[in-house]
Structures are given as C-alpha cells and as structure tokens.
Amino acid sequence: MMKRSEEITRQYFDFLEEHIQDVISGNIPEFMELNEIAGCLAVSHTHLTDTVKKEKGRHPCYFYDEKIIREAQKMLIESDKSVAEIARIFTYDPSNFSKFFKKMTGLTPGAFRKSDNTI
C-alpha cells in the first residue's frame, strides 16, 4: 500500500501535468498558486511543501517551474510560434518569460531554440 506522503506527492505531480496542459490549451487563464493547488488536493500549503520536500528532496515550486520550462522547451523546439507568443501561452509577459527561462536553463528562449537542444 502507498504511504500517504507518496500519495500526496503523486497527486501533486498528476495535478501539475493536467494543470499546465489546461493553461497551455487556454482552458484556464493562469497558473494557480501553490496554496491553491494544495487546496485542490485537500492538504495545507505547509503539508504539501513538507511532503514533496521529504519525498523528492526539493520544494514543490521547483518541480512546478521545471514542468513549465519543459513544456516551453517542447514548444520552442516543435512549433514555429514566436518567443513572445509562447510567453503569452504560458501567461508571461515576454521579458519576464525570458528571464524565468534563462534562470531555469541558463539560456534565453531564443538561444535555446537556435541551439541543438533536445529535452
């Protein structure tokens, strides 16, 4: 049987997958805050944070950002949408998106697209 902490962690990752796809497809207008996600999973913000940290070794926000970046990278590679369009799909102002992307990957979205990156 799965431990409750493993279950919460799995639910969090499942939720992120679906939530990020919902934002990308425009079903929902923006990314939820972590405390809102915790509410959807019927746990406190603190409990969610502590549980994911214990199970996965990092703060839940790290995984949230990482999944968003991975989807953005996929879009940069697979589509010919402009960086600004992609930023908007991910509900970012283009310059903030570039900063966030660079902080997470070490490259700007444009440089990532030009490089021969695979995900």
N, C-alpha and C positions, 0 to 999 in steps of 0.2 A: 504493500500500500504506500502511496505517495505521502510524504510528510507535508503538513500544511504549508510550511515555508516554500517547499518545492512547487506546490500547487499555486500559491500566490505568485511566485516568480514566473511560472509558465503562463498563468493568466495575464500577467503584465506584458510579457513578450507577445502573446497572441493578440492582446488588445492593441499594442503598438502597431503590429503588422496591419491590422484592419483599419485602425485609426489613420495611419499615414496614407494608406490607399484611399480612404474616404476623402482626405484633404486633397490629394493629388487629383482625384476624379471630380472634385468640386462638389461632392455630396455634403460636405460641411465646410464652413467658411474659414476656419482657422484651427491651428493646433491647440489642443487643450493643455492647461497647466497640469503639472504633476499631481497637485492636490485634487483636481477634478477627476483625473484618471483613478486616483486612489478611491474617491467617492464611488465611481462606477464599479470598482472591484469590491466595494463594501469593506474597505480597510482604511485606517487612518494614514495620513500622509507619512507620519513618522514610522509607522509599522511597515508600510510599503518600502520606504527608504532603507530601513534597517534590514528587512528581509532580503531584498535584492542585493544589498551590500554583502550580507552574510553568505548568500548562495552563489553570487557571481563575482564578488570582490571589488565591485565598483558601484558608484551611485547610479540610481535608475536614469538620471538625466544624461549620463554618459551614453547609455545604450539607446536612449531616445534620439539624441543628436546623431549618433553613429548610424542608426537606421535611416534617418532623414538624409544624411550625407550619402549613404549607399544608394538610395533611390535617386537622388540628384545626380550622382555619378552615372548611374544607368541611363538617365535621361540625356545627359550630356553626350554620352557615347552613342546611344541608339537613336536619338532624334536630331533633327536639324533646327530645333527651336533655338532662339537666341538665349543668351545667358539671362537677359532681363525677363524674357517670357518664363523661363524656368524658375527664376527667382519669384515671380508673381504666382506661379502654380504652387510654389511652396510657401506662399503668403509672406514673402520677404520683400522689403524694399531692395532693389538691385545692389546698392552699395553695401548694405548690411549683409546680404546674402553672400557677396564676395568675401567680406571679412570673416564671416562664420565659416565659409567653405575653406578659406585659407588657414584659419586657426585649426580646423579639424584635419586637413590633409597636407598642409604645407604648400599647396599650390592654389592659384586663383582658378575659378571655374574655366576661364579661357585657356590658361596654361594646361590645366588638366585635360581639356578636350584636345588640344594640339599634341600633347604627349601621347605615347603609345600605351596608355593605361588600360589594364583590364581590372575588373573588380574582384 
